């Protein structure tokens, strides 16, 4: 007979995306990046989105309003950086926990600390670079197995 722990290890895990916020889904704190918005809106049916950000807890209301205003999924999955921790330590800790709990398809962010935290957690990292935001988000869509508007399925 299988133990509870063995059964839990074998239980299929929910697919998830770990997403930075600033310069990944928006610029200047609240200006949306179109490619990010398009992909995130498509994910809500198949992948649970978790936002791991350097923003402090004091920005919760503004951040939740941004997500709601743009109909983005995962508004309940916000991980703000405690003032007592470095951003790097915060992101490593949260991403590692999420990687154990979910089948994480990727982590997307714009900074070295996002990439480092992803690697530490054993998660595929997608890097958003200035001027190449659409390419990064197209890679996330590919990893999630979704087609964006204007793309042919499987293309």
Secondary structure, DSSP 8 states (H G I E B T S, - for coil): ---HHHHHHHS---EEEEE--BTTTEETTTEE-HHHHHHHHHHTTT-EEEEE-S--GGGHHHHHHHHHHTT-S-TT-EE---TTS-HHHHHHHHHHHHHHHSEEEEEEESSHHHHHHHHHHT--EEE--TT-HHHHHHHHHHHHT---TTS-TT-
